[in-house]
Amino acid sequence: MAAPMASHSKLTILCALLFVLLLCSGHSPAAAFYIPGNYPRRYRPGDGLAVKVNSLTSPSSKLPFPYYSLPFCAPQDGVNRAAESLGELLLGDRIETSPYRFSMLKNATAFLCRTDPLPPATADLIMSRIDDAYQVNLLLDTLPVVRYVRNPAAPGVLVRSTGFPVGVRADDGEYYVYNHLRLTVLVNKPRNGTTRVEALMATADAVELISFSGGKDSGGYTVVGFEVVPCSVDHDAEAIKGKKMYDELPARATAGCDPSVVAMRVRGNRSLVFSYDVAFVESAVEWPSRWDAYLEMGGAKVHWFSILNSIVVVAFLAAILLVILLRTVRRDLAQYEEFGGEAGAPHADELAGWKLVAGDVFREPSHPVLLCVLVGDGVRILAMGVATILFAALGFMSPASRGALVTGMLCFYLLLGFGAGYTAVRLWRTVRHGDSAGWKRVAWRVSCAFPGVAFAVFTALNGVLWYNGSTGAVPFALFAILLLLWIFVSVPLTLAGGLVASRVRHVEYPVKTNKIARQVPAAPFSPWVFVAVAGTLPFGTLFIELFFIMSSLWLGRVYYVFGFLLVVMALLVAVCAEVSVVLTYMGLCVEDWRWWWRSFFASGSVAAYILGYAVYYLVFDLHSLSGPVSATLYLGYSLLMALAVMLATGAVGLAASFSFVHYLFSAVKLD
């Protein structure tokens, strides 16, 4: 009793110390509460605003490049990297400072810089980036810049897109760069100002304590929108002569800013001139709704009715399968009990064939170590997916928190190593009828199987990115950190889970296994045909949602309907379980007791359809993808995704079938 009391005392002292520190800091607990990306930052008139730049990206190439790989203007105090999360680095984001700086509510037209004459190689690089449709990505207060373009199919409709092109190739074959940006910052003033606002908020660089006090404007303004109109302007040499960065330009200098007219030609041995103008517009959009412009983009708008229709149809079909299965099994059990539960009873040959394989149904499957390893990894991946989607649906991973989703997935995967080791070793002991010998081998393999394959694929693809100088390549330091996390966090947790499972009681079988295996009757065709076809039903639950997920991954569209995704995942788990149980029961009815591997692949075969859909998406939706490097990256990551889905759904199928078979043979008395 002393140990719990001592632990409780330590916890009380720690809480008291934290409370004292909070009181001494002079801030209320409510003001200190903060969820990253969900607290507004307010600016007073005249406060400085700094635009940041992200990597250059392209829908045609999956190789992001640094912003300053092209001869853009750099800040006077040098380029500084912003503090980035693990997820941002893994996604290829490289956020850096930029020379685009201005003051709140002060409209301005400013000169940035004039580059040195472009070497021919640099001019060729700019032209290559224009040909590959690379986009410039600016960020202001974590908001990506938005550009409005006319829809060619509907001239009166404007389409929103993030970023803007580096330049354009005109009909005459010449290349032009967008060297002047017409920026619009949408700001919102709170209706009810406060006399004192104190907030602890996190920015991309550091954690700052900001305090406003006094006056009717003490509430400040929030940034609720960031728009751009890129222009190609050939500045008058006399107008920019002797100008320094941030010097004011006359309005006539940029009067020709029209996206449909280009003038700044890209040529070797010719300088480029960059400038910008900024205008502040007060908007009725409030801070909590500022992401609506991004979530409601035409290309990323979720077809709500299509998803609902798919969910209703699949749920109805799954219910039918469940009802048929329960009625059939209950009828078999009733008939079996009616005839006395003996194989030699009258009319016993009319009963279902599953009772005849009672002495073999729990026979050890072929390659049991491999099966246990795959199931352990599958449980880990499934739990990681559920936890990540659940936290995202609850709002802990908002779009403002860049990379939070990937960071959360990685953390959950590392911590769930305990569950993987426990599941694999527990299944191993069950298959071996309680024998613990060899559990260490199973635990070691489950700690290295899927992580090893994923790490090998990731290393190979990362090498391709390194070779091409892309920002998508993970830095060597982060690469080493990931390796150390795997070795010192994931592996020990997996071994600990295996150790616990080796000491708990295994699942006992309701029937004994015969020493001699029963011969399986010849079937008219292979049962694996049903296994291959079974994946179509789980695929039907997610193929619509899969389109939006693929668009988010490869077309840069924002995905935010995690509530729907959570429902779809629940339906997927249910359908995978039902399909696997149905095929297992069909096999037992024809006296085929080899159900272990078939139950795993009955639901896991959905991965083959996902991989096929990935190829279809590459051909018909990513037809603009250029170069074998981008295609290699796409196929490599798609293969890894399909493997993860196979393990997760396969684990669900085997768990459901095992529970069904255990229940089935526990419900009858067999001599």
C-alpha positions in Angstrom: 0.0 0.0 0.0 3.0 2.3 0.6 4.0 2.2 -3.1 0.7 3.6 -4.5 0.6 6.2 -1.7 4.2 7.4 -2.6 3.3 7.5 -6.3 0.2 9.5 -5.5 2.2 11.9 -3.4 4.7 12.5 -6.1 1.9 13.2 -8.6 0.3 15.6 -6.2 3.5 17.5 -5.7 4.1 17.7 -9.4 0.6 19.1 -10.1 1.1 21.6 -7.3 4.4 22.7 -8.8 2.8 23.1 -12.2 0.0 25.1 -10.7 2.4 27.4 -8.9 4.4 28.0 -12.0 1.2 28.8 -13.9 0.2 31.4 -11.2 3.6 32.9 -11.1 3.6 33.4 -14.9 0.6 35.7 -14.6 -1.5 33.9 -17.2 -4.8 32.3 -16.7 -5.2 28.5 -17.3 -7.8 29.2 -20.0 -5.4 31.5 -21.9 -2.6 28.9 -21.8 -4.7 26.1 -23.3 -3.8 25.7 -26.9 -4.2 23.1 -29.6 -1.6 23.5 -32.3 -3.0 25.2 -35.4 -6.3 26.1 -33.7 -5.5 29.4 -32.0 -5.7 32.8 -33.9 -2.8 35.1 -34.1 -3.8 38.8 -34.0 -2.0 41.7 -35.6 -2.5 45.4 -34.9 -2.2 48.0 -37.7 1.5 48.4 -38.6 2.6 45.0 -37.3 4.9 43.1 -39.6 3.7 40.2 -41.7 6.3 37.8 -43.2 5.5 35.5 -46.1 7.3 32.1 -46.1 8.0 29.9 -49.1 7.7 26.1 -49.4 9.1 23.7 -51.9 8.4 24.0 -55.6 5.9 21.3 -56.5 4.3 20.0 -59.7 1.3 17.8 -60.6 3.4 16.4 -63.5 6.5 15.5 -61.4 6.6 14.0 -58.0 10.0 15.6 -57.3 9.7 18.7 -55.2 12.7 21.1 -55.4 13.9 23.9 -53.1 12.4 27.4 -53.7 15.8 28.9 -54.0 17.0 26.4 -56.6 15.7 29.0 -59.0 17.1 32.6 -59.1 14.4 34.2 -56.9 15.1 37.1 -54.6 16.5 36.2 -51.2 15.9 38.1 -47.9 18.4 40.8 -47.0 19.3 39.0 -43.8 19.7 35.6 -45.6 17.5 32.6 -46.0 16.5 30.9 -42.8 14.8 27.5 -42.4 11.6 27.4 -40.4 11.3 24.8 -37.6 9.5 21.9 -39.2 7.8 18.8 -37.8 8.8 15.3 -38.6 5.7 14.9 -40.8 6.6 18.0 -42.8 10.1 16.7 -43.5 8.8 13.3 -44.5 6.3 15.0 -46.9 9.1 17.0 -48.6 8.1 20.4 -47.2 11.0 22.8 -46.9 9.7 26.0 -45.4 12.0 29.0 -45.6 11.9 32.8 -45.2 11.2 35.0 -48.1 11.7 38.7 -49.0 7.9 39.3 -49.2 7.3 41.4 -46.1 4.8 44.1 -45.4 2.8 45.8 -42.6 -0.7 45.2 -41.5 -3.3 47.4 -43.3 -0.6 49.2 -45.3 -1.0 48.8 -49.0 2.2 49.0 -50.9 4.0 48.4 -54.2 7.6 47.5 -53.8 10.7 46.6 -55.7 12.4 43.4 -54.7 15.6 42.8 -56.7 17.2 42.6 -60.0 19.2 39.3 -60.6 22.5 39.0 -62.2 22.4 38.1 -65.9 21.2 34.5 -66.1 23.8 31.9 -67.1 22.5 29.8 -70.0 22.3 26.8 -67.7 20.1 28.7 -65.2 17.8 29.9 -68.0 17.5 26.3 -69.2 16.6 25.2 -65.7 13.8 27.8 -65.4 12.4 26.7 -68.8 12.5 23.1 -67.7 10.6 23.9 -64.5 8.0 25.8 -66.6 7.6 22.9 -68.9 7.0 20.6 -65.9 4.4 23.0 -64.6 6.1 23.7 -61.3 4.2 25.8 -58.8 5.5 28.4 -56.3 3.9 27.9 -52.8 3.7 30.9 -50.5 2.5 30.8 -46.9 1.1 33.6 -44.7 0.1 32.8 -41.1 0.1 29.1 -42.1 -2.4 29.8 -45.0 -1.2 28.7 -48.5 -1.6 31.3 -51.2 -4.7 30.9 -53.4 -5.0 31.7 -57.1 -8.2 32.0 -59.0 -8.3 30.9 -62.7 -11.1 30.7 -65.2 -12.4 27.3 -65.9 -12.0 26.5 -69.7 -15.0 24.3 -69.6 -17.2 27.0 -68.0 -15.8 30.5 -68.8 -17.9 32.2 -66.2 -16.7 29.9 -63.4 -13.5 30.6 -61.3 -11.5 27.7 -60.0 -9.4 28.0 -56.9 -6.0 26.4 -56.7 -3.1 26.7 -54.3 0.2 28.2 -55.5 1.0 29.8 -58.9 3.1 28.7 -61.8 6.8 29.7 -62.1 6.0 30.9 -65.6 4.4 30.1 -68.8 5.3 29.1 -72.3 3.6 31.3 -74.9 2.3 30.3 -78.2 5.4 31.7 -79.9 7.5 29.2 -78.1 9.1 31.7 -75.8 9.3 31.3 -72.0 8.1 34.0 -69.6 8.4 34.1 -65.8 5.9 35.5 -63.4 8.0 38.2 -61.8 5.4 40.5 -60.2 2.9 39.3 -57.6 -0.3 41.1 -56.8 -1.1 39.9 -53.3 -4.3 40.3 -51.5 -4.5 39.7 -47.7 -8.0 39.2 -46.3 -8.3 40.3 -42.7 -11.0 40.1 -40.1 -11.6 42.4 -37.2 -13.4 40.8 -34.2 -16.7 42.3 -33.4 -16.1 42.7 -29.7 -12.7 43.9 -28.9 -11.0 43.1 -25.5 -8.9 45.3 -23.3 -6.3 42.6 -22.8 -5.6 39.5 -24.8 -3.0 37.1 -23.8 -2.5 33.9 -25.7 0.1 31.3 -25.8 0.5 30.3 -29.4 2.8 28.2 -31.6 4.2 29.5 -34.8 6.3 27.6 -37.4 9.4 29.1 -35.8 8.9 29.2 -32.0 6.5 29.6 -29.2 5.7 33.2 -28.5 3.8 35.0 -25.8 1.9 37.9 -27.3 0.1 40.6 -25.3 -2.0 43.4 -26.6 -3.3 46.0 -24.2 -5.3 49.2 -24.3 -7.4 51.0 -26.9 -10.4 50.0 -28.9 -8.1 48.2 -31.5 -6.5 46.0 -28.9 -8.3 43.0 -30.3 -6.2 43.2 -33.5 -6.9 41.7 -36.9 -6.6 38.0 -38.0 -5.5 36.8 -41.4 -8.3 34.9 -43.0 -7.3 34.8 -46.6 -4.2 35.0 -48.9 -4.7 35.4 -52.6 -2.3 36.1 -55.5 -2.5 37.2 -59.1 0.9 36.4 -60.8 2.0 38.7 -63.6 4.8 38.9 -66.1 5.9 42.5 -66.3 8.8 44.0 -68.2 9.8 46.9 -65.9 11.0 50.1 -67.3 14.7 50.3 -66.8 14.6 54.0 -65.8 11.8 53.3 -63.2 13.9 50.7 -61.4 17.3 52.3 -61.8 19.0 52.7 -58.4 16.1 51.0 -56.6 16.9 48.9 -53.5 14.8 46.2 -51.9 11.4 47.4 -50.6 11.7 50.8 -52.3 8.4 52.1 -53.4 7.5 51.7 -57.1 5.1 54.1 -58.9 1.7 52.6 -59.6 2.3 52.9 -63.4 5.3 50.6 -63.1 2.9 47.7 -62.5 -0.2 49.0 -64.2 0.2 46.3 -66.9 -0.3 43.4 -64.4 -2.6 41.2 -66.4 -2.2 37.4 -66.1 -3.2 37.0 -69.8 -0.4 39.3 -70.9 3.3 38.2 -70.5 6.4 40.3 -70.9 9.3 39.1 -68.7 11.1 36.8 -71.1 13.5 34.2 -69.9 16.7 34.3 -71.8 20.4 33.5 -71.1 22.6 36.5 -70.2 19.5 38.6 -69.3 18.5 39.8 -65.8 15.1 39.2 -64.2 13.4 41.9 -62.1 11.0 41.0 -59.3 8.5 43.1 -57.5 5.1 42.9 -55.7 2.2 44.9 -54.5 0.0 44.1 -51.6 -3.5 45.2 -50.7 -5.5 44.5 -47.5 -9.2 43.8 -47.7 -11.4 43.5 -44.7 -13.5 40.3 -44.9 -16.6 39.0 -43.2 -15.0 35.6 -43.0 -14.1 34.8 -39.4 -11.0 33.0 -38.3 -12.5 29.6 -37.6 -13.9 29.5 -41.2 -10.7 30.7 -43.0 -9.9 27.2 -44.2 -13.2 26.8 -46.0 -11.8 28.3 -49.2 -9.3 25.4 -49.3 -11.6 22.6 -48.2 -14.2 23.6 -50.8 -12.0 23.6 -53.8 -13.8 22.3 -56.9 -11.2 19.5 -57.5 -11.3 18.4 -53.9 -15.0 18.7 -53.0 -16.3 15.5 -51.6 -19.3 13.9 -53.4 -21.3 13.5 -50.2 -24.2 11.7 -51.8 -21.9 9.2 -53.6 -20.2 8.3 -50.4 -23.5 7.9 -48.5 -24.9 5.8 -51.3 -21.8 3.5 -51.2 -22.1 3.2 -47.4 -25.8 2.3 -47.5 -25.4 -0.3 -50.2 -22.4 -2.0 -48.6 -24.0 -2.0 -45.2 -27.2 -3.5 -46.6 -25.2 -6.2 -48.5 -23.2 -7.0 -45.4 -26.4 -7.4 -43.3 -27.8 -9.8 -45.8 -24.6 -11.9 -45.7 -24.7 -11.9 -41.9 -28.4 -13.0 -41.7 -27.9 -15.8 -44.2 -24.8 -17.0 -42.4 -26.4 -17.0 -38.9 -29.6 -18.8 -40.2 -27.5 -21.5 -41.9 -25.2 -22.1 -39.0 -28.1 -22.3 -36.5 -30.0 -24.7 -38.7 -26.9 -27.0 -38.9 -26.4 -26.9 -35.1 -30.1 -27.6 -34.6 -30.1 -30.6 -36.9 -26.8 -31.9 -35.4 -28.3 -31.7 -31.9 -31.5 -33.4 -33.1 -29.6 -36.4 -34.4 -27.7 -36.8 -31.1 -24.4 -35.2 -32.1 -22.9 -38.5 -33.3 -21.2 -39.0 -36.6 -22.8 -42.5 -36.9 -26.3 -41.5 -36.1 -29.1 -42.0 -38.7 -29.2 -39.4 -41.5 -25.8 -38.1 -40.3 -24.6 -38.0 -43.9 -27.3 -35.4 -44.6 -25.7 -33.0 -42.1 -23.2 -30.3 -42.8 -19.7 -31.5 -43.6 -18.0 -29.2 -41.1 -18.7 -31.7 -38.2 -16.5 -34.3 -40.0 -13.4 -32.2 -39.8 -13.5 -31.6 -36.0 -10.3 -33.5 -35.5 -8.4 -31.5 -38.1 -9.9 -28.0 -38.0 -7.4 -26.7 -35.5 -4.4 -28.5 -37.0 -1.3 -26.3 -37.2 -1.2 -24.4 -40.6 1.7 -24.5 -42.9 4.4 -21.9 -42.3 3.0 -20.9 -38.9 5.8 -18.4 -38.1 5.1 -16.4 -41.2 1.3 -16.4 -40.5 1.9 -15.1 -36.9 4.2 -12.4 -38.1 1.8 -11.2 -40.8 -1.1 -11.1 -38.4 1.0 -9.3 -35.8 2.0 -6.6 -38.3 -1.6 -6.4 -39.6 -3.0 -5.7 -36.1 -0.4 -3.0 -35.6 -1.2 -1.3 -38.9 -4.9 -1.5 -38.4 -4.7 -0.1 -34.9 -2.4 2.7 -36.2 -4.9 3.6 -38.9 -7.9 3.6 -36.5 -6.1 5.8 -33.9 -4.9 8.3 -36.5 -8.2 8.7 -38.2 -10.0 8.9 -34.8 -7.7 11.7 -33.7 -8.0 13.5 -37.0 -11.8 13.2 -36.9 -11.8 14.8 -33.4 -9.9 17.8 -34.8 -6.4 17.2 -33.3 -4.8 17.1 -36.8 -6.2 20.2 -38.5 -4.9 21.4 -41.9 -3.1 24.3 -40.2 -0.9 21.7 -38.5 1.2 20.8 -41.5 2.5 17.2 -41.3 0.6 16.4 -38.1 -1.1 13.4 -39.8 2.2 11.8 -40.8 3.8 12.6 -37.4 0.8 11.0 -35.6 0.9 7.9 -37.8 4.6 7.4 -37.1 4.2 7.8 -33.4 1.2 5.5 -33.2 3.1 2.9 -35.3 6.1 3.0 -32.9 4.0 2.7 -29.8 1.8 -0.1 -31.1 4.8 -2.4 -31.5 3.8 -3.8 -28.1 0.5 -4.9 -29.6 2.1 -6.5 -32.6 4.5 -8.6 -30.5 1.7 -9.6 -28.1 -0.6 -10.6 -30.9 2.0 -12.6 -32.9 3.3 -14.5 -29.9 -0.2 -15.2 -28.5 -1.3 -16.6 -31.9 2.0 -18.6 -32.0 1.3 -20.2 -28.7 -2.4 -20.9 -29.7 -1.3 -22.6 -32.9 1.3 -24.6 -31.0 -1.3 -25.8 -28.4 0.3 -23.8 -25.6 4.0 -24.5 -26.4 6.0 -21.3 -25.9 9.2 -22.6 -27.6 10.3 -20.3 -30.4 8.4 -17.2 -29.2 11.6 -15.1 -29.3 12.0 -15.9 -33.0 8.4 -14.8 -33.7 8.8 -11.6 -31.8 12.1 -10.7 -33.5 10.6 -11.4 -36.9 7.5 -9.4 -36.3 9.6 -6.4 -35.2 11.6 -6.5 -38.4 9.3 -7.9 -41.1 7.1 -5.1 -42.3 9.3 -2.3 -40.9 12.2 -3.8 -42.7 10.4 -4.1 -46.0 9.0 -0.5 -45.6 12.5 0.8 -44.7 14.1 -0.9 -47.7 11.5 0.5 -50.1 11.8 3.9 -48.4 15.6 3.9 -48.7 15.5 2.9 -52.3 13.0 5.7 -53.2 14.8 8.1 -51.0 18.0 7.4 -52.9 16.2 8.3 -56.1 15.2 11.6 -54.6 18.7 12.3 -53.3 20.1 11.6 -56.7 17.8 14.1 -58.3 18.4 16.8 -55.7 14.7 16.9 -54.6 13.5 18.3 -51.3 11.4 15.1 -51.0 14.6 13.3 -50.0 14.8 12.8 -46.2 17.9 14.5 -44.8 20.5 12.1 -43.5 20.1 13.2 -39.9 16.4 12.5 -40.0 17.1 9.2 -41.7 19.3 8.2 -38.8 16.7 9.3 -36.3 14.1 7.1 -38.0 16.5 4.2 -37.8 17.2 4.8 -34.1 13.5 5.1 -33.3 12.9 1.8 -35.0 15.8 0.1 -33.1 15.4 1.6 -29.7 11.6 2.2 -29.5 9.8 -0.2 -31.9 11.9 -3.3 -31.4 12.0 -3.2 -27.6 8.2 -2.6 -27.4 7.6 -5.5 -29.8 9.8 -7.8 -27.7 8.1 -6.7 -24.5 4.7 -7.5 -26.0 6.0 -10.9 -27.0 7.4 -11.5 -23.5 4.0 -10.7 -22.0 2.2 -13.0 -24.4 4.5 -15.9 -23.7 3.5 -15.8 -20.0 -0.3 -15.5 -20.3 -2.6 -18.4 -20.9 -3.1 -19.3 -24.5 -6.5 -19.9 -26.2 -7.5 -23.5 -25.7 -9.2 -25.4 -28.5 -12.7 -26.9 -27.9 -11.7 -30.1 -29.7 -8.7 -32.4 -29.9 -6.6 -32.7 -33.0 -6.1 -36.1 -34.6 -2.6 -37.4 -35.1 -3.2 -38.3 -38.7 -4.5 -35.6 -41.0 -7.8 -36.2 -42.7 -7.7 -36.4 -46.5 -9.3 -33.4 -48.2 -11.9 -34.4 -50.9 -11.1 -33.3 -54.4 -12.8 -30.1 -55.4 -14.1 -29.3 -58.9 -12.0 -26.2 -58.9 -9.5 -24.5 -56.6 -11.0 -22.7 -53.6 -8.5 -19.9 -54.1 -10.7 -18.7 -56.9 -13.2 -17.7 -54.3 -10.4 -16.0 -52.3 -9.4 -13.9 -55.3 -13.0 -12.9 -56.0 -13.8 -12.2 -52.3 -11.7 -8.9 -52.4 -14.3 -7.2 -54.6 -16.8 -6.8 -51.7 -14.3 -5.0 -49.3 -13.1 -2.9 -52.3 -16.6 -1.8 -52.9 -16.7 -0.1 -49.5 -13.7 2.2 -50.1 -13.2 2.7 -53.8 -15.0 6.1 -53.8 -13.1 7.2 -50.7 -9.9 5.9 -52.3 -10.2 8.3 -55.1 -10.2 11.3 -52.8 -7.3 9.8 -50.8 -5.3 9.3 -53.9 -6.1 12.9 -55.1 -4.9 14.2 -51.7 -1.7 12.2 -51.9 -0.7 12.8 -55.5 -2.6 15.9 -56.6 -2.0 18.1 -53.5 -5.7 18.4 -52.7 -6.8 18.8 -49.1 -8.5 15.8 -47.5 -10.6 16.6 -44.5 -13.6 14.3 -44.2 -12.1 12.0 -41.6 -15.5 11.4 -40.0 -16.6 9.7 -43.2 -13.3 7.9 -43.5 -13.8 6.5 -40.0 -17.2 5.2 -40.9 -15.8 3.7 -44.1 -13.1 2.0 -42.2 -15.6 0.5 -39.7 -17.6 -0.9 -42.6 -14.5 -2.2 -44.2 -13.6 -4.1 -41.1 -17.1 -5.5 -40.8 -17.2 -6.6 -44.4 -13.7 -8.2 -44.3 -14.7 -10.2 -41.3 -18.0 -11.4 -42.9 -16.4 -12.3 -46.2 -13.7 -14.3 -44.5 -16.2 -16.1 -42.2 -18.4 -17.0 -45.2 -15.5 -18.5 -47.2 -14.2 -20.4 -44.1 -17.7 -21.9 -43.5 -18.0 -22.9 -47.2 -14.6 -24.6 -47.0 -15.5 -26.5 -43.8 -18.8 -27.6 -45.4 -16.9 -29.4 -48.2 -14.6 -31.0 -45.5 -11.7 -28.8 -46.3 -10.1 -28.0 -42.9 -7.2 -25.8 -44.3 -8.8 -22.5 -43.5 -6.0 -20.6 -41.8 -4.3 -19.0 -44.8 -7.5 -18.8 -46.9 -9.2 -16.7 -44.2 -6.2 -14.4 -44.1 -6.2 -13.8 -47.9 -10.0 -13.8 -48.3 -10.1 -10.4 -46.9 -6.5 -9.5 -47.7 -7.1 -9.9 -51.4 -8.6 -6.4 -51.4 -5.0 -5.2 -51.6 -4.8 -6.6 -55.1 -7.7 -4.5 -56.2 -6.3 -1.4 -54.6 -3.0 -2.0 -56.4 -5.0 -2.4 -59.7 -6.9 0.8 -59.0 -3.5 2.6 -58.3 -2.4 1.6 -61.8 -5.7 2.7 -63.3 -5.3 6.0 -61.4 -1.8 6.4 -62.8 -3.0 5.9 -66.4 -6.2 7.9 -66.4 -5.9 10.5 -63.7 -2.1 11.1 -63.6 -1.6 10.9 -67.3 0.4 14.2 -67.1 3.0 12.5 -64.9 6.3 13.0 -66.6 9.4 10.9 -66.5 10.2 7.4 -65.2 11.4 8.8 -61.8 7.9 10.1 -60.9 6.3 6.8 -62.0 8.8 4.8 -60.0 8.0 6.8 -56.9 4.3 6.5 -57.4 4.4 2.7 -58.0 6.8 2.1 -55.1 4.6 3.9 -52.5 1.5 2.4 -54.0 2.9 -1.1 -53.6 3.8 -0.3 -50.0 0.3 1.0 -49.3 -1.2 -2.2 -50.8 1.0 -4.4 -48.7 -0.1 -2.5 -45.5 -3.8 -2.9 -46.5 -3.3 -6.6 -47.1 -1.8 -7.1 -43.7 -4.5 -5.1 -41.9 -7.5 -6.6 -43.6 -5.9 -10.1 -43.5 -5.5 -9.9 -39.8 -9.2 -8.9 -39.5 -10.2 -11.9 -41.6 -8.2 -14.4 -39.7 -9.4 -13.1 -36.3 -13.0 -13.3 -37.4 -12.6 -16.8 -38.9 -10.8 -18.1 -35.8 -13.5 -16.7 -33.5 -16.2 -18.2 -35.7 -14.6 -21.7 -35.9 -13.9 -21.7 -32.2 -17.5 -20.8 -31.5 -18.8 -23.3 -34.0 -17.0 -26.3 -32.5 -17.6 -25.1 -28.9 -21.4 -25.1 -29.5 -21.6 -28.9 -30.1 -20.6 -32.0 -28.3 -18.3 -34.2 -30.3 -17.4 -37.8 -29.3 
